[in-house]
Amino acid sequence: MAAHHPRLLGLLDWPAYRMLGRCWAEGCGRPMILHTPWRLYDCERTPMAIVLNQERYAELVGVDADQAEPAATIVV
């Protein structure tokens, strides 16, 4: 189905996300169905609570943790 109708895949995933999912915004965590349109607008513009440490960064880049450049904790 993805090869024939790539834009229609969002129609299949959106109801489960909107009805059953929880908010990913940092400090929210409420069920998505309880968001008012204005609260949803705010949450969509709030950073997600994702932290990349050196080991996770090395895994994402595809190198060993020893070969990754030493960096402070990266907050995305």
PDB file of N, CA, C, O and CB in Angstrom:
ATOM      1  N   MET A   1       0.818  -1.189   0.000  1.00  0.00           N
ATOM      2  CA  MET A   1       0.000   0.000   0.000  1.00  0.00           C
ATOM      3  C   MET A   1       0.866   1.258   0.000  1.00  0.00           C
ATOM      4  O   MET A   1       0.480   2.270  -0.584  1.00  0.00           O
ATOM      5  CB  MET A   1      -0.933  -0.005   1.199  1.00  0.00           C
ATOM      6  N   ALA A   2       2.035   1.207   0.650  1.00  0.00           N
ATOM      7  CA  ALA A   2       2.909   2.378   0.701  1.00  0.00           C
ATOM      8  C   ALA A   2       3.410   2.748  -0.691  1.00  0.00           C
ATOM      9  O   ALA A   2       3.598   3.927  -0.990  1.00  0.00           O
ATOM     10  CB  ALA A   2       4.095   2.120   1.635  1.00  0.00           C
ATOM     11  N   ALA A   3       3.623   1.760  -1.532  1.00  0.00           N
ATOM     12  CA  ALA A   3       4.110   2.048  -2.873  1.00  0.00           C
ATOM     13  C   ALA A   3       3.028   2.687  -3.740  1.00  0.00           C
ATOM     14  O   ALA A   3       3.340   3.471  -4.636  1.00  0.00           O
ATOM     15  CB  ALA A   3       4.618   0.775  -3.529  1.00  0.00           C
ATOM     16  N   HIS A   4       1.773   2.365  -3.487  1.00  0.00           N
ATOM     17  CA  HIS A   4       0.690   2.876  -4.322  1.00  0.00           C
ATOM     18  C   HIS A   4       0.100   4.181  -3.795  1.00  0.00           C
ATOM     19  O   HIS A   4      -0.223   5.079  -4.572  1.00  0.00           O
ATOM     20  CB  HIS A   4      -0.398   1.842  -4.433  1.00  0.00           C
ATOM     21  N   HIS A   5      -0.038   4.282  -2.477  1.00  0.00           N
ATOM     22  CA  HIS A   5      -0.696   5.451  -1.895  1.00  0.00           C
ATOM     23  C   HIS A   5       0.090   5.961  -0.689  1.00  0.00           C
ATOM     24  O   HIS A   5      -0.363   5.788   0.442  1.00  0.00           O
ATOM     25  CB  HIS A   5      -2.142   5.111  -1.487  1.00  0.00           C
ATOM     26  N   PRO A   6       1.256   6.587  -0.894  1.00  0.00           N
ATOM     27  CA  PRO A   6       2.056   7.010   0.256  1.00  0.00           C
ATOM     28  C   PRO A   6       1.377   8.081   1.099  1.00  0.00           C
ATOM     29  O   PRO A   6       1.602   8.134   2.308  1.00  0.00           O
ATOM     30  CB  PRO A   6       3.387   7.519  -0.214  1.00  0.00           C
ATOM     31  N   ARG A   7       0.564   8.923   0.507  1.00  0.00           N
ATOM     32  CA  ARG A   7      -0.098   9.985   1.268  1.00  0.00           C
ATOM     33  C   ARG A   7      -1.264   9.456   2.092  1.00  0.00           C
ATOM     34  O   ARG A   7      -1.685  10.097   3.055  1.00  0.00           O
ATOM     35  CB  ARG A   7      -0.588  11.074   0.331  1.00  0.00           C
ATOM     36  N   LEU A   8      -1.781   8.311   1.727  1.00  0.00           N
ATOM     37  CA  LEU A   8      -2.920   7.768   2.463  1.00  0.00           C
ATOM     38  C   LEU A   8      -2.503   7.053   3.741  1.00  0.00           C
ATOM     39  O   LEU A   8      -3.347   6.751   4.585  1.00  0.00           O
ATOM     40  CB  LEU A   8      -3.696   6.819   1.584  1.00  0.00           C
ATOM     41  N   LEU A   9      -1.227   6.784   3.891  1.00  0.00           N
ATOM     42  CA  LEU A   9      -0.778   6.116   5.115  1.00  0.00           C
ATOM     43  C   LEU A   9      -1.028   6.978   6.346  1.00  0.00           C
ATOM     44  O   LEU A   9      -1.283   6.450   7.429  1.00  0.00           O
ATOM     45  CB  LEU A   9       0.704   5.771   5.016  1.00  0.00           C
ATOM     46  N   GLY A  10      -0.957   8.277   6.195  1.00  0.00           N
ATOM     47  CA  GLY A  10      -1.254   9.177   7.310  1.00  0.00           C
ATOM     48  C   GLY A  10      -2.692   9.054   7.773  1.00  0.00           C
ATOM     49  O   GLY A  10      -2.986   9.239   8.953  1.00  0.00           O
ATOM     50  N   LEU A  11      -3.576   8.745   6.860  1.00  0.00           N
ATOM     51  CA  LEU A  11      -4.982   8.567   7.244  1.00  0.00           C
ATOM     52  C   LEU A  11      -5.179   7.329   8.102  1.00  0.00           C
ATOM     53  O   LEU A  11      -6.115   7.265   8.898  1.00  0.00           O
ATOM     54  CB  LEU A  11      -5.860   8.476   6.005  1.00  0.00           C
ATOM     55  N   LEU A  12      -4.303   6.349   7.944  1.00  0.00           N
ATOM     56  CA  LEU A  12      -4.420   5.148   8.757  1.00  0.00           C
ATOM     57  C   LEU A  12      -3.807   5.344  10.141  1.00  0.00           C
ATOM     58  O   LEU A  12      -4.327   4.818  11.125  1.00  0.00           O
ATOM     59  CB  LEU A  12      -3.757   3.976   8.056  1.00  0.00           C
ATOM     60  N   ASP A  13      -2.714   6.092  10.229  1.00  0.00           N
ATOM     61  CA  ASP A  13      -2.018   6.272  11.492  1.00  0.00           C
ATOM     62  C   ASP A  13      -2.597   7.380  12.352  1.00  0.00           C
ATOM     63  O   ASP A  13      -2.513   7.311  13.578  1.00  0.00           O
ATOM     64  CB  ASP A  13      -0.585   6.548  11.236  1.00  0.00           C
ATOM     65  N   TRP A  14      -3.180   8.399  11.741  1.00  0.00           N
ATOM     66  CA  TRP A  14      -3.636   9.551  12.493  1.00  0.00           C
ATOM     67  C   TRP A  14      -4.704   9.221  13.531  1.00  0.00           C
ATOM     68  O   TRP A  14      -4.574   9.692  14.661  1.00  0.00           O
ATOM     69  CB  TRP A  14      -4.159  10.576  11.554  1.00  0.00           C
ATOM     70  N   PRO A  15      -5.746   8.452  13.238  1.00  0.00           N
ATOM     71  CA  PRO A  15      -6.759   8.193  14.277  1.00  0.00           C
ATOM     72  C   PRO A  15      -6.197   7.497  15.515  1.00  0.00           C
ATOM     73  O   PRO A  15      -6.581   7.839  16.633  1.00  0.00           O
ATOM     74  CB  PRO A  15      -7.873   7.353  13.702  1.00  0.00           C
ATOM     75  N   ALA A  16      -5.316   6.547  15.345  1.00  0.00           N
ATOM     76  CA  ALA A  16      -4.727   5.872  16.504  1.00  0.00           C
ATOM     77  C   ALA A  16      -3.875   6.845  17.307  1.00  0.00           C
ATOM     78  O   ALA A  16      -3.890   6.812  18.537  1.00  0.00           O
ATOM     79  CB  ALA A  16      -3.880   4.663  16.060  1.00  0.00           C
ATOM     80  N   TYR A  17      -3.135   7.707  16.624  1.00  0.00           N
ATOM     81  CA  TYR A  17      -2.310   8.701  17.317  1.00  0.00           C
ATOM     82  C   TYR A  17      -3.187   9.693  18.062  1.00  0.00           C
ATOM     83  O   TYR A  17      -2.927  10.009  19.223  1.00  0.00           O
ATOM     84  CB  TYR A  17      -1.397   9.441  16.324  1.00  0.00           C
ATOM     85  N   ARG A  18      -4.220  10.182  17.399  1.00  0.00           N
ATOM     86  CA  ARG A  18      -5.058  11.233  17.996  1.00  0.00           C
ATOM     87  C   ARG A  18      -5.968  10.691  19.097  1.00  0.00           C
ATOM     88  O   ARG A  18      -6.204  11.379  20.091  1.00  0.00           O
ATOM     89  CB  ARG A  18      -5.905  11.902  16.917  1.00  0.00           C
ATOM     90  N   MET A  19      -6.478   9.476  18.938  1.00  0.00           N
ATOM     91  CA  MET A  19      -7.429   8.932  19.910  1.00  0.00           C
ATOM     92  C   MET A  19      -6.745   8.196  21.062  1.00  0.00           C
ATOM     93  O   MET A  19      -7.208   8.274  22.200  1.00  0.00           O
ATOM     94  CB  MET A  19      -8.390   7.994  19.214  1.00  0.00           C
ATOM     95  N   LEU A  20      -5.643   7.479  20.781  1.00  0.00           N
ATOM     96  CA  LEU A  20      -5.041   6.622  21.794  1.00  0.00           C
ATOM     97  C   LEU A  20      -3.674   7.091  22.269  1.00  0.00           C
ATOM     98  O   LEU A  20      -3.184   6.628  23.300  1.00  0.00           O
ATOM     99  CB  LEU A  20      -4.925   5.240  21.265  1.00  0.00           C
ATOM    100  N   GLY A  21      -3.053   8.002  21.530  1.00  0.00           N
ATOM    101  CA  GLY A  21      -1.689   8.405  21.852  1.00  0.00           C
ATOM    102  C   GLY A  21      -1.612   9.422  22.974  1.00  0.00           C
ATOM    103  O   GLY A  21      -2.609  10.028  23.364  1.00  0.00           O
ATOM    104  N   ARG A  22      -0.401   9.591  23.484  1.00  0.00           N
ATOM    105  CA  ARG A  22      -0.127  10.584  24.512  1.00  0.00           C
ATOM    106  C   ARG A  22       0.779  11.662  23.925  1.00  0.00           C
ATOM    107  O   ARG A  22       1.536  11.409  22.988  1.00  0.00           O
ATOM    108  CB  ARG A  22       0.524   9.929  25.765  1.00  0.00           C
ATOM    109  N   CYS A  23       0.693  12.844  24.477  1.00  0.00           N
ATOM    110  CA  CYS A  23       1.466  13.986  23.991  1.00  0.00           C
ATOM    111  C   CYS A  23       2.942  13.772  24.256  1.00  0.00           C
ATOM    112  O   CYS A  23       3.320  13.307  25.331  1.00  0.00           O
ATOM    113  CB  CYS A  23       0.991  15.287  24.652  1.00  0.00           C
ATOM    114  N   TRP A  24       3.794  14.112  23.272  1.00  0.00           N
ATOM    115  CA  TRP A  24       5.231  13.934  23.387  1.00  0.00           C
ATOM    116  C   TRP A  24       5.919  15.191  23.878  1.00  0.00           C
ATOM    117  O   TRP A  24       7.115  15.159  24.167  1.00  0.00           O
ATOM    118  CB  TRP A  24       5.812  13.518  22.063  1.00  0.00           C
ATOM    119  N   ALA A  25       5.206  16.286  23.979  1.00  0.00           N
ATOM    120  CA  ALA A  25       5.842  17.547  24.363  1.00  0.00           C
ATOM    121  C   ALA A  25       6.370  17.467  25.787  1.00  0.00           C
ATOM    122  O   ALA A  25       5.788  16.811  26.650  1.00  0.00           O
ATOM    123  CB  ALA A  25       4.854  18.716  24.229  1.00  0.00           C
ATOM    124  N   GLU A  26       7.478  18.144  26.009  1.00  0.00           N
ATOM    125  CA  GLU A  26       8.117  18.130  27.321  1.00  0.00           C
ATOM    126  C   GLU A  26       7.191  18.783  28.346  1.00  0.00           C
ATOM    127  O   GLU A  26       6.775  19.929  28.179  1.00  0.00           O
ATOM    128  CB  GLU A  26       9.487  18.859  27.276  1.00  0.00           C
ATOM    129  N   GLY A  27       6.877  18.047  29.400  1.00  0.00           N
ATOM    130  CA  GLY A  27       6.046  18.569  30.471  1.00  0.00           C
ATOM    131  C   GLY A  27       4.557  18.391  30.275  1.00  0.00           C
ATOM    132  O   GLY A  27       3.787  18.844  31.122  1.00  0.00           O
ATOM    133  N   CYS A  28       4.110  17.758  29.210  1.00  0.00           N
ATOM    134  CA  CYS A  28       2.670  17.600  28.988  1.00  0.00           C
ATOM    135  C   CYS A  28       2.243  16.178  29.322  1.00  0.00           C
ATOM    136  O   CYS A  28       1.799  15.926  30.442  1.00  0.00           O
ATOM    137  CB  CYS A  28       2.299  17.943  27.527  1.00  0.00           C
ATOM    138  N   GLY A  29       2.363  15.251  28.395  1.00  0.00           N
ATOM    139  CA  GLY A  29       2.050  13.850  28.635  1.00  0.00           C
ATOM    140  C   GLY A  29       0.580  13.517  28.715  1.00  0.00           C
ATOM    141  O   GLY A  29       0.232  12.392  29.078  1.00  0.00           O
ATOM    142  N   ARG A  30      -0.300  14.450  28.391  1.00  0.00           N
ATOM    143  CA  ARG A  30      -1.737  14.183  28.445  1.00  0.00           C
ATOM    144  C   ARG A  30      -2.165  13.363  27.235  1.00  0.00           C
ATOM    145  O   ARG A  30      -1.483  13.369  26.210  1.00  0.00           O
ATOM    146  CB  ARG A  30      -2.536  15.502  28.509  1.00  0.00           C
ATOM    147  N   PRO A  31      -3.296  12.654  27.345  1.00  0.00           N
ATOM    148  CA  PRO A  31      -3.825  11.974  26.159  1.00  0.00           C
ATOM    149  C   PRO A  31      -4.150  13.001  25.068  1.00  0.00           C
ATOM    150  O   PRO A  31      -4.656  14.086  25.355  1.00  0.00           O
ATOM    151  CB  PRO A  31      -5.093  11.145  26.521  1.00  0.00           C
ATOM    152  N   MET A  32      -3.856  12.649  23.832  1.00  0.00           N
ATOM    153  CA  MET A  32      -4.045  13.585  22.725  1.00  0.00           C
ATOM    154  C   MET A  32      -5.510  13.962  22.520  1.00  0.00           C
ATOM    155  O   MET A  32      -5.813  15.065  22.067  1.00  0.00           O
ATOM    156  CB  MET A  32      -3.492  12.990  21.449  1.00  0.00           C
ATOM    157  N   ILE A  33      -6.401  13.061  22.849  1.00  0.00           N
ATOM    158  CA  ILE A  33      -7.816  13.339  22.621  1.00  0.00           C
ATOM    159  C   ILE A  33      -8.326  14.448  23.539  1.00  0.00           C
ATOM    160  O   ILE A  33      -9.341  15.075  23.235  1.00  0.00           O
ATOM    161  CB  ILE A  33      -8.639  12.074  22.825  1.00  0.00           C
ATOM    162  N   LEU A  34      -7.642  14.700  24.655  1.00  0.00           N
ATOM    163  CA  LEU A  34      -8.066  15.742  25.591  1.00  0.00           C
ATOM    164  C   LEU A  34      -7.499  17.120  25.260  1.00  0.00           C
ATOM    165  O   LEU A  34      -7.818  18.098  25.936  1.00  0.00           O
ATOM    166  CB  LEU A  34      -7.661  15.361  26.986  1.00  0.00           C
ATOM    167  N   HIS A  35      -6.665  17.207  24.232  1.00  0.00           N
ATOM    168  CA  HIS A  35      -6.093  18.493  23.852  1.00  0.00           C
ATOM    169  C   HIS A  35      -7.133  19.331  23.121  1.00  0.00           C
ATOM    170  O   HIS A  35      -7.787  18.864  22.188  1.00  0.00           O
ATOM    171  CB  HIS A  35      -4.843  18.295  22.972  1.00  0.00           C
ATOM    172  N   THR A  36      -7.272  20.561  23.556  1.00  0.00           N
ATOM    173  CA  THR A  36      -8.066  21.523  22.790  1.00  0.00           C
ATOM    174  C   THR A  36      -7.210  21.972  21.612  1.00  0.00           C
ATOM    175  O   THR A  36      -5.996  21.765  21.630  1.00  0.00           O
ATOM    176  CB  THR A  36      -8.519  22.753  23.680  1.00  0.00           C
ATOM    177  N   PRO A  37      -7.799  22.572  20.605  1.00  0.00           N
ATOM    178  CA  PRO A  37      -6.975  23.028  19.469  1.00  0.00           C
ATOM    179  C   PRO A  37      -5.853  23.990  19.883  1.00  0.00           C
ATOM    180  O   PRO A  37      -4.753  23.926  19.335  1.00  0.00           O
ATOM    181  CB  PRO A  37      -7.860  23.708  18.435  1.00  0.00           C
ATOM    182  N   TRP A  38      -6.124  24.879  20.846  1.00  0.00           N
ATOM    183  CA  TRP A  38      -5.079  25.809  21.247  1.00  0.00           C
ATOM    184  C   TRP A  38      -3.965  25.100  22.013  1.00  0.00           C
ATOM    185  O   TRP A  38      -2.790  25.415  21.826  1.00  0.00           O
ATOM    186  CB  TRP A  38      -5.669  26.929  22.096  1.00  0.00           C
ATOM    187  N   ARG A  39      -4.321  24.143  22.875  1.00  0.00           N
ATOM    188  CA  ARG A  39      -3.303  23.387  23.613  1.00  0.00           C
ATOM    189  C   ARG A  39      -2.479  22.537  22.652  1.00  0.00           C
ATOM    190  O   ARG A  39      -1.266  22.414  22.826  1.00  0.00           O
ATOM    191  CB  ARG A  39      -3.960  22.494  24.692  1.00  0.00           C
ATOM    192  N   LEU A  40      -3.112  21.953  21.649  1.00  0.00           N
ATOM    193  CA  LEU A  40      -2.396  21.185  20.640  1.00  0.00           C
ATOM    194  C   LEU A  40      -1.424  22.078  19.880  1.00  0.00           C
ATOM    195  O   LEU A  40      -0.311  21.659  19.564  1.00  0.00           O
ATOM    196  CB  LEU A  40      -3.380  20.518  19.671  1.00  0.00           C
ATOM    197  N   TYR A  41      -1.841  23.308  19.584  1.00  0.00           N
ATOM    198  CA  TYR A  41      -0.978  24.286  18.911  1.00  0.00           C
ATOM    199  C   TYR A  41       0.257  24.564  19.761  1.00  0.00           C
ATOM    200  O   TYR A  41       1.371  24.618  19.241  1.00  0.00           O
ATOM    201  CB  TYR A  41      -1.750  25.604  18.633  1.00  0.00           C
ATOM    202  N   ASP A  42       0.062  24.740  21.074  1.00  0.00           N
ATOM    203  CA  ASP A  42       1.189  24.986  21.969  1.00  0.00           C
ATOM    204  C   ASP A  42       2.114  23.785  22.062  1.00  0.00           C
ATOM    205  O   ASP A  42       3.335  23.927  22.001  1.00  0.00           O
ATOM    206  CB  ASP A  42       0.690  25.353  23.349  1.00  0.00           C
ATOM    207  N   CYS A  43       1.529  22.599  22.210  1.00  0.00           N
ATOM    208  CA  CYS A  43       2.340  21.393  22.369  1.00  0.00           C
ATOM    209  C   CYS A  43       3.134  21.056  21.108  1.00  0.00           C
ATOM    210  O   CYS A  43       4.240  20.526  21.204  1.00  0.00           O
ATOM    211  CB  CYS A  43       1.453  20.220  22.743  1.00  0.00           C
ATOM    212  N   GLU A  44       2.591  21.354  19.935  1.00  0.00           N
ATOM    213  CA  GLU A  44       3.302  21.079  18.697  1.00  0.00           C
ATOM    214  C   GLU A  44       4.527  21.977  18.537  1.00  0.00           C
ATOM    215  O   GLU A  44       5.430  21.656  17.764  1.00  0.00           O
ATOM    216  CB  GLU A  44       2.370  21.256  17.511  1.00  0.00           C
ATOM    217  N   ARG A  45       4.568  23.084  19.252  1.00  0.00           N
ATOM    218  CA  ARG A  45       5.697  23.999  19.172  1.00  0.00           C
ATOM    219  C   ARG A  45       6.601  23.934  20.402  1.00  0.00           C
ATOM    220  O   ARG A  45       7.477  24.783  20.569  1.00  0.00           O
ATOM    221  CB  ARG A  45       5.197  25.406  18.986  1.00  0.00           C
ATOM    222  N   THR A  46       6.398  22.937  21.266  1.00  0.00           N
ATOM    223  CA  THR A  46       7.228  22.722  22.449  1.00  0.00           C
ATOM    224  C   THR A  46       8.244  21.633  22.134  1.00  0.00           C
ATOM    225  O   THR A  46       7.893  20.648  21.485  1.00  0.00           O
ATOM    226  CB  THR A  46       6.359  22.336  23.691  1.00  0.00           C
ATOM    227  N   PRO A  47       9.485  21.779  22.569  1.00  0.00           N
ATOM    228  CA  PRO A  47      10.481  20.746  22.306  1.00  0.00           C
ATOM    229  C   PRO A  47      10.119  19.422  22.967  1.00  0.00           C
ATOM    230  O   PRO A  47       9.524  19.396  24.044  1.00  0.00           O
ATOM    231  CB  PRO A  47      11.845  21.204  22.784  1.00  0.00           C
ATOM    232  N   MET A  48      10.484  18.331  22.313  1.00  0.00           N
ATOM    233  CA  MET A  48      10.271  17.012  22.889  1.00  0.00           C
ATOM    234  C   MET A  48      11.396  16.715  23.872  1.00  0.00           C
ATOM    235  O   MET A  48      12.510  17.218  23.726  1.00  0.00           O
ATOM    236  CB  MET A  48      10.197  15.924  21.782  1.00  0.00           C
ATOM    237  N   ALA A  49      11.098  15.904  24.861  1.00  0.00           N
ATOM    238  CA  ALA A  49      12.074  15.579  25.900  1.00  0.00           C
ATOM    239  C   ALA A  49      12.990  14.457  25.412  1.00  0.00           C
ATOM    240  O   ALA A  49      12.821  13.299  25.794  1.00  0.00           O
ATOM    241  CB  ALA A  49      11.361  15.169  27.220  1.00  0.00           C
ATOM    242  N   ILE A  50      13.954  14.805  24.573  1.00  0.00           N
ATOM    243  CA  ILE A  50      14.904  13.836  24.031  1.00  0.00           C
ATOM    244  C   ILE A  50      16.307  14.295  24.405  1.00  0.00           C
ATOM    245  O   ILE A  50      16.677  15.444  24.165  1.00  0.00           O
ATOM    246  CB  ILE A  50      14.751  13.687  22.476  1.00  0.00           C
ATOM    247  N   VAL A  51      17.075  13.405  24.985  1.00  0.00           N
ATOM    248  CA  VAL A  51      18.452  13.717  25.354  1.00  0.00           C
ATOM    249  C   VAL A  51      19.368  12.705  24.683  1.00  0.00           C
ATOM    250  O   VAL A  51      19.158  11.497  24.796  1.00  0.00           O
ATOM    251  CB  VAL A  51      18.644  13.705  26.906  1.00  0.00           C
ATOM    252  N   LEU A  52      20.372  13.196  23.991  1.00  0.00           N
ATOM    253  CA  LEU A  52      21.369  12.340  23.363  1.00  0.00           C
ATOM    254  C   LEU A  52      22.666  12.437  24.146  1.00  0.00           C
ATOM    255  O   LEU A  52      23.283  13.501  24.197  1.00  0.00           O
ATOM    256  CB  LEU A  52      21.588  12.730  21.879  1.00  0.00           C
ATOM    257  N   ASN A  53      23.082  11.338  24.755  1.00  0.00           N
ATOM    258  CA  ASN A  53      24.394  11.312  25.383  1.00  0.00           C
ATOM    259  C   ASN A  53      25.401  10.783  24.364  1.00  0.00           C
ATOM    260  O   ASN A  53      25.043  10.508  23.219  1.00  0.00           O
ATOM    261  CB  ASN A  53      24.386  10.436  26.680  1.00  0.00           C
ATOM    262  N   GLN A  54      26.655  10.641  24.779  1.00  0.00           N
ATOM    263  CA  GLN A  54      27.703  10.263  23.832  1.00  0.00           C
ATOM    264  C   GLN A  54      27.467   8.874  23.252  1.00  0.00           C
ATOM    265  O   GLN A  54      27.708   8.661  22.064  1.00  0.00           O
ATOM    266  CB  GLN A  54      29.065  10.315  24.508  1.00  0.00           C
ATOM    267  N   GLU A  55      26.999   7.920  24.064  1.00  0.00           N
ATOM    268  CA  GLU A  55      26.772   6.558  23.569  1.00  0.00           C
ATOM    269  C   GLU A  55      25.631   6.527  22.550  1.00  0.00           C
ATOM    270  O   GLU A  55      25.740   5.869  21.515  1.00  0.00           O
ATOM    271  CB  GLU A  55      26.460   5.608  24.741  1.00  0.00           C
ATOM    272  N   ARG A  56      24.552   7.229  22.837  1.00  0.00           N
ATOM    273  CA  ARG A  56      23.413   7.253  21.907  1.00  0.00           C
ATOM    274  C   ARG A  56      23.777   7.984  20.612  1.00  0.00           C
ATOM    275  O   ARG A  56      23.369   7.572  19.526  1.00  0.00           O
ATOM    276  CB  ARG A  56      22.190   7.930  22.569  1.00  0.00           C
ATOM    277  N   TYR A  57      24.542   9.063  20.732  1.00  0.00           N
ATOM    278  CA  TYR A  57      24.974   9.785  19.549  1.00  0.00           C
ATOM    279  C   TYR A  57      25.842   8.904  18.658  1.00  0.00           C
ATOM    280  O   TYR A  57      25.706   8.920  17.435  1.00  0.00           O
ATOM    281  CB  TYR A  57      25.732  11.045  19.947  1.00  0.00           C
ATOM    282  N   ALA A  58      26.739   8.132  19.284  1.00  0.00           N
ATOM    283  CA  ALA A  58      27.600   7.229  18.523  1.00  0.00           C
ATOM    284  C   ALA A  58      26.776   6.153  17.833  1.00  0.00           C
ATOM    285  O   ALA A  58      27.084   5.767  16.706  1.00  0.00           O
ATOM    286  CB  ALA A  58      28.650   6.586  19.439  1.00  0.00           C
ATOM    287  N   GLU A  59      25.741   5.668  18.489  1.00  0.00           N
ATOM    288  CA  GLU A  59      24.869   4.659  17.883  1.00  0.00           C
ATOM    289  C   GLU A  59      24.118   5.230  16.682  1.00  0.00           C
ATOM    290  O   GLU A  59      23.968   4.551  15.666  1.00  0.00           O
ATOM    291  CB  GLU A  59      23.871   4.122  18.920  1.00  0.00           C
ATOM    292  N   LEU A  60      23.649   6.465  16.790  1.00  0.00           N
ATOM    293  CA  LEU A  60      22.930   7.093  15.681  1.00  0.00           C
ATOM    294  C   LEU A  60      23.840   7.386  14.503  1.00  0.00           C
ATOM    295  O   LEU A  60      23.437   7.239  13.349  1.00  0.00           O
ATOM    296  CB  LEU A  60      22.271   8.372  16.144  1.00  0.00           C
ATOM    297  N   VAL A  61      25.070   7.802  14.789  1.00  0.00           N
ATOM    298  CA  VAL A  61      26.022   8.120  13.726  1.00  0.00           C
ATOM    299  C   VAL A  61      26.552   6.853  13.084  1.00  0.00           C
ATOM    300  O   VAL A  61      26.868   6.841  11.894  1.00  0.00           O
ATOM    301  CB  VAL A  61      27.180   8.957  14.269  1.00  0.00           C
ATOM    302  N   GLY A  62      26.651   5.778  13.871  1.00  0.00           N
ATOM    303  CA  GLY A  62      27.110   4.516  13.322  1.00  0.00           C
ATOM    304  C   GLY A  62      28.569   4.216  13.586  1.00  0.00           C
ATOM    305  O   GLY A  62      29.187   3.457  12.839  1.00  0.00           O
ATOM    306  N   VAL A  63      29.127   4.789  14.625  1.00  0.00           N
ATOM    307  CA  VAL A  63      30.513   4.513  14.993  1.00  0.00           C
ATOM    308  C   VAL A  63      30.538   3.952  16.404  1.00  0.00           C
ATOM    309  O   VAL A  63      29.524   3.952  17.102  1.00  0.00           O
ATOM    310  CB  VAL A  63      31.393   5.793  14.887  1.00  0.00           C
ATOM    311  N   ASP A  64      31.712   3.473  16.821  1.00  0.00           N
ATOM    312  CA  ASP A  64      31.863   3.003  18.196  1.00  0.00           C
ATOM    313  C   ASP A  64      31.816   4.187  19.154  1.00  0.00           C
ATOM    314  O   ASP A  64      32.128   5.318  18.782  1.00  0.00           O
ATOM    315  CB  ASP A  64      33.185   2.219  18.367  1.00  0.00           C
ATOM    316  N   ALA A  65      31.423   3.909  20.389  1.00  0.00           N
ATOM    317  CA  ALA A  65      31.332   4.982  21.390  1.00  0.00           C
ATOM    318  C   ALA A  65      32.698   5.597  21.662  1.00  0.00           C
ATOM    319  O   ALA A  65      32.786   6.776  22.006  1.00  0.00           O
ATOM    320  CB  ALA A  65      30.730   4.447  22.700  1.00  0.00           C
ATOM    321  N   ASP A  66      33.777   4.809  21.511  1.00  0.00           N
ATOM    322  CA  ASP A  66      35.121   5.346  21.735  1.00  0.00           C
ATOM    323  C   ASP A  66      35.561   6.283  20.610  1.00  0.00           C
ATOM    324  O   ASP A  66      36.369   7.185  20.829  1.00  0.00           O
ATOM    325  CB  ASP A  66      36.121   4.206  21.873  1.00  0.00           C
ATOM    326  N   GLN A  67      35.028   6.067  19.409  1.00  0.00           N
ATOM    327  CA  GLN A  67      35.428   6.876  18.258  1.00  0.00           C
ATOM    328  C   GLN A  67      34.619   8.159  18.132  1.00  0.00           C
ATOM    329  O   GLN A  67      35.017   9.078  17.416  1.00  0.00           O
ATOM    330  CB  GLN A  67      35.291   6.071  16.992  1.00  0.00           C
ATOM    331  N   ALA A  68      33.486   8.225  18.824  1.00  0.00           N
ATOM    332  CA  ALA A  68      32.662   9.435  18.731  1.00  0.00           C
ATOM    333  C   ALA A  68      33.372  10.582  19.423  1.00  0.00           C
ATOM    334  O   ALA A  68      34.051  10.391  20.432  1.00  0.00           O
ATOM    335  CB  ALA A  68      31.260   9.208  19.355  1.00  0.00           C
ATOM    336  N   GLU A  69      33.208  11.787  18.865  1.00  0.00           N
ATOM    337  CA  GLU A  69      33.883  12.922  19.467  1.00  0.00           C
ATOM    338  C   GLU A  69      33.265  13.198  20.834  1.00  0.00           C
ATOM    339  O   GLU A  69      32.047  13.118  20.992  1.00  0.00           O
ATOM    340  CB  GLU A  69      33.793  14.171  18.552  1.00  0.00           C
ATOM    341  N   PRO A  70      34.086  13.518  21.808  1.00  0.00           N
ATOM    342  CA  PRO A  70      33.536  13.810  23.136  1.00  0.00           C
ATOM    343  C   PRO A  70      32.701  15.083  23.062  1.00  0.00           C
ATOM    344  O   PRO A  70      33.154  16.115  22.566  1.00  0.00           O
ATOM    345  CB  PRO A  70      34.675  13.958  24.197  1.00  0.00           C
ATOM    346  N   ALA A  71      31.521  14.992  23.546  1.00  0.00           N
ATOM    347  CA  ALA A  71      30.617  16.138  23.507  1.00  0.00           C
ATOM    348  C   ALA A  71      29.801  16.155  24.770  1.00  0.00           C
ATOM    349  O   ALA A  71      29.624  15.132  25.431  1.00  0.00           O
ATOM    350  CB  ALA A  71      29.700  16.095  22.267  1.00  0.00           C
ATOM    351  N   ALA A  72      29.313  17.308  25.094  1.00  0.00           N
ATOM    352  CA  ALA A  72      28.421  17.416  26.239  1.00  0.00           C
ATOM    353  C   ALA A  72      27.077  16.788  25.859  1.00  0.00           C
ATOM    354  O   ALA A  72      26.858  16.435  24.700  1.00  0.00           O
ATOM    355  CB  ALA A  72      28.246  18.912  26.685  1.00  0.00           C
ATOM    356  N   THR A  73      26.210  16.657  26.807  1.00  0.00           N
ATOM    357  CA  THR A  73      24.889  16.100  26.528  1.00  0.00           C
ATOM    358  C   THR A  73      24.165  16.997  25.544  1.00  0.00           C
ATOM    359  O   THR A  73      24.087  18.211  25.733  1.00  0.00           O
ATOM    360  CB  THR A  73      24.065  15.940  27.828  1.00  0.00           C
ATOM    361  N   ILE A  74      23.644  16.398  24.505  1.00  0.00           N
ATOM    362  CA  ILE A  74      22.958  17.141  23.447  1.00  0.00           C
ATOM    363  C   ILE A  74      21.471  17.029  23.702  1.00  0.00           C
ATOM    364  O   ILE A  74      20.933  15.924  23.770  1.00  0.00           O
ATOM    365  CB  ILE A  74      23.332  16.606  22.020  1.00  0.00           C
ATOM    366  N   VAL A  75      20.806  18.152  23.843  1.00  0.00           N
ATOM    367  CA  VAL A  75      19.360  18.174  24.031  1.00  0.00           C
ATOM    368  C   VAL A  75      18.735  18.599  22.737  1.00  0.00           C
ATOM    369  O   VAL A  75      19.046  19.666  22.208  1.00  0.00           O
ATOM    370  CB  VAL A  75      18.939  19.115  25.188  1.00  0.00           C
ATOM    371  N   VAL A  76      17.843  17.761  22.214  1.00  0.00           N
ATOM    372  CA  VAL A  76      17.194  18.046  20.939  1.00  0.00           C
ATOM    373  C   VAL A  76      15.797  18.542  21.210  1.00  0.00           C
ATOM    374  O   VAL A  76      15.058  18.846  20.273  1.00  0.00           O
ATOM    375  CB  VAL A  76      17.168  16.798  20.026  1.00  0.00           C
TER     376      VAL A  76
END
